[in-house]
Amino acid sequence: MSNNNKFIVVRLNSTTSPVIPYEERELKKIGAKMICIEGASPDEIIKTAKDSDALSVVSSKIRAEVINQLNKCRIIAREGIGVDNIDTDTATEKGIVVTNVPDFCNNEMAEHTMALILGVAREIVKMDKNTKNCKWSSRESEHLRRISGKSLGLIGFGNAGRNVAIRAIPFGLKVYAYDPYVDESEIKKYKVESASFEYIIKNCDFISLHVPLNSKTHHLIGEPELKSMKKDASLINTSRGAVVDEDMLVKALKEGWIKSAGIDVFEKINPFDESEKKIDHPLFHIDNVILSPHCAACSDESLVEVKQKYIKGVIDVLSGRWPKNCVNPDVVPRYPLSK
């Protein structure tokens, strides 16, 4: 390594989430060299990153088998919010700081959620198809719904849920929220009514999920919940795919347990597959679901912003400073960090 390259930063997912000049330019200021790979397999990551000082990841899985081989790594920086693809416990044991960008895509996520709510209520996809096939009578036969006066239940009331509420209330939706980690008084500040999980599942016309994926939320929505929902209810998921039991969702949509769904995240589909090979999935053959390719977070603006913010965390740690958004604050860093 030359004197100009004091640090090596391995940037994963560089094909599915292309590097922008800003990333390399900012790292160069502190003498860091960026090595770009996709990192589709543990072997590929280990081969390239075993002696790196920092690892940046979008979608690759960074499990214990990888982390245990990172001999010098000071930081694993997640370019996004969720860290369910990173074994944070093992990173902490190894003295590796894990960071994320918790305020990434708040506007985009909320806007996409509203788009899916409107899409399923107004049958936008069907209307587009019917118009192109000159099926004019579909304007009455498809049972379009008014959302004003209906109820929206938010499961999770962090940044994402709050931003949805801000947008949903002007549409005339009565908004309820369930979040065991948020005080009821905080929920009421947003003109939202606090409700139990069971109340939302059984009573809301639209149910939107805004929770991280962990052991408590895995299959949070399964057969019992889907069967308890109203027959004319719609489920919206822009959080994590495995929060919903995908097999049961398919069954619920086919058998009419619920009216419809708007899904941006998947349990058994990898939207970050760089090959973009054609696959088949039962959700592709159901008319009462709107699907999008895990794009709720995406906009020209947000994709630049997330890179600017994750890079700041990498630079802080490599420069000997605690980063702003540390996911594992109890970590004892391999190299001392100043507050």
N, C-alpha and C positions, 0 to 999 in steps of 0.2 A: 504494500500500500504506500502510495506516495505521501509526502508531507501535506499535500493539498487535500488529501482524503483522510481526515481524522476518524470519520465514522462511515459505516456502511448501513444504508437503509434499504431493506428489501420491500418493494411495493408489489403486493399480490393483486391478482384480478386485474392486471393491466390490459387485458384484452376485452373483458366484459365491462370494465369500468376504466376507460382510457385515461392515461396520465395527462395532465395539462401542464404547460410550461411553468406555471406558478410554483408547482410542487418542487421541481428540480431547482428552480431559481432560488427559492427560499432556503432550501437545504444547502445549496452551494455556499451561501453566506456564512455558514458555520463549519464549512469544510467537510460536508457530508456528500457522499456519492450515492445516488439512487440506482438500484438494480431492479429491473422490472421483469416479472414473470407472471403467469396466470396462477400457478399454484393449485392445480386441480387435484393433486394427490399429496399425501404426506411425504412420500419419498422425494418428490420434486421440491417441496418446501424445505425439507431438511438439507438436501444437497446444496441448495443455494443460500439458505439462511442460517446455517449452524454457527457461523462465526460473525453474524451481523450484529449491529448495535441496536437496531430497531426494526420492527416488523409492522407494516401497514396492511390492513385487511378489510375487504368489503364483505365478501360472501364465503371465502374459503373457511373450512373447519380447522380450527387450531386446537387440537386435542392434546392430551398428556404426552402421547408418543412424539409429537412435534416439539412441544415445549421443553421436554426433558433433554432434547438434543440442541437447544439453543444455548450455546456456551457463554456468550457475552451479552446477550440481548438485555437491554434496559427497559424497553417499552414495547408493548403490543398495542397499536393504535387502531381502533375500529372506526372506519369511515362511515359512521351512521349512529343510530341510537342503540339498538339491541346488541347484547353481547352473548346471546345464547350459542353462537358459533365458536366461542372462545372458552376454554376451560380455565376460568378465572381463579379457581381454587389452586390449581397446579401452578399457575403463573405466580400467585401470591407466595406459595411455598418456595419458588425459585427466586424470589426477589425481583420479579418483573412487574413493573407498573402497567396497568391496563387502563386505557382511556377510551372515551367515546365522544360523540357530539350530541348531547341530549336535546338541544333545541333545533336540531336539523329538521327541515321540511315541515315545520308546524303548519304553515299556511297550505302547502301542497297537500298534506295528508287530510286536512279538514276539507279542503275544496274537493278532493277526490271522493271523500266519503259522501259529501253532499251530492256529487255527481251520480254516485251509485244509488243513493236514496231516490233522487229524481228519476234516474234511469229505470229503476224497477217499478216505481209508482206510475210513471208515464209510458212504460213499455217502449222506451226509445229504440232499442235494437229491433224489436218486432215491427215497430212503426216504419223504421227505415227500410226493412226488408219488404214489408207489405206495399209501401209506396213504390218501390222499384218494380214490384210485380203488379202494380195497378189494382191492388186490393183496397179500394177506397172505403168499403164498408167496415174495415177493421177499426176505424175510429170509434165505432160503437160496440163492436163484438169483442174487443180485447179487454174490456172492463178496466179502463184507465181510472186511476184514483187521484183524489184531491189530497194533498198532504197537510194543508192547513186544517187545524183541529185534531189532527192525529197525534199519537204519542211516540216519542223517540226515547228509547232506553239506552244509556251509555254504560257499558261495562268497562270501568276504568275511567278515572277522571284526572289524569295527569295533563301534560301540555296538549296532547292530541285531543283528548276528550273535551277539554275546555274550549279549544279552538273550534271544534264541531258545534258545541253549544252556542257559541257566539254567532255562528252563521245560521244555525237551525231555528233559533227563536224568531228572527224576523220573517221566516217563512210561515209562521203560525203554528209550529210544532210545540207541543207541550213536552218539555224535556225532563227526564228523570236520570239520575246517575247513581251507580253503585261503585264504591271504592272503599274497601276497609282501611286503607291507609290515608284517607283524606277526611278531615274533620267536616262534620255536617255544616258548620258555619261557613267554611270555605266554599262548599258546594253552593250554598244559598247566595253567595256574593255574585254568582253568575246567573241569578234568576232561574236556577235549576233546583228541582225538588229531589232531596235525598231519598233513596228507596232501597229496599232489600234486593238481593240477587233474584230471589224467588218471585218477587212482585214484578220485576222487569220482564223476566222470562214468561210469566203467565199473562201479562196484561198489555205489554207495549206492541204497537203496530209495526214499529221498526226497531230493531236491536242492533247496535253497532259496537264492535269489540275494539278496545284500545288498551290492551294489557301486554306486558312482556311475556315471553315464553319461558316457563320454568316448571319445576316439578308440581307446583300448585295449579298452574294454568293449563298444563297439557291436557287436551280433550276436555277443557272446561265446558264446552258445548258438545254433548254427546246425545245418545238416544233419549235418555230421560228428559233432557232440556228441550230437545227438538219436538218431542211428543207433547210437552207441556205448553209450547207456544201456541198462540192463536192460529187458526187455520189460514187466516188472511194476513199473517205476519210475514215480514221480510227480514232476513239476517244479512248484515253487512260486516265483512271482515277485511280490514286493512292493517291488521296487527301482525300476527304470525300464523302460518298455516295450521300448525299442529294444535293451536288453541281449539280448533274444531275437529271433531272426528269426521274426517272427509268421507269415509264409507257411509256413515250414518247420514251425513248431509245429502249425499246422492240419493239415498233411500227416501229421505224426508221430502226431497223435491219431486221425486218420481211418484211417490205414493200420496202426495198431497197433505203431508203433516203440516207444512207451511206453504205459503203462496209462492215465495221467490227468494232469491239471494243475489247479493252483489259481492263478488270475491276477487280480491287483488293478491292474495297470498295463498300458498298451497302446501299441503302436507306431503303429497307424493309426486309433485312436479317440481323440477329444478329450473326456474326461469333464468338462472345464471349459467346454464349449459352453453359453453362457448361454441359448440358445434351446431347449435340450433337445429338438431336433427328432429324429424317429425316423430311425434309420439301420439298415442291414443289414450284417452282418459274418459271415464263415464261422464264427467261434467261437460265434455265437449258435445255431448249428444242430448243435452237437456235444454229445452226452450226457456224455462222459467229461471234462468240464471244469467247474469251478466258477468263476464270474466275480463280481467285485465292482467297484464304480465308483470305484476309486482312493480307497478309504475307510480303508485300513489305518492311516493316521495320525490318524484322526478319533475324537474323543470330546469330550463337553462340556468336559472338563477340559483336554485338550490344545489345543483351538482357542482357549481363553482364554489359556493359558500361552504359546503361540507369539506371540501379539500383545503380551503383556507384555514378552517378551524381545526381539522385534525393535525395539519402540519404544525400549527402553533404548539400543540401538545408535545409532538415529537421534538421540536426545537427546544422547548422548555426542559424536557428531561435530559436530552443530550447536552444541554448547557448547564446542567446541575441544579435546575429549579423544579419545584413541584408543579405539575400541570394543573390547570383549572378544573378539568373534568376527569378526576381519577375515580374509576369504578371500584377499585380495591384499596381504599385509604389506609387500611391496616397493614399493608405490605411494608416490609423492611427492605428498601431498595438495595440492589447489588452495589450501587454506587451512591454515596450520600447526596441528598437533595436538600437544597435550602428552601425555606418557606418564603 
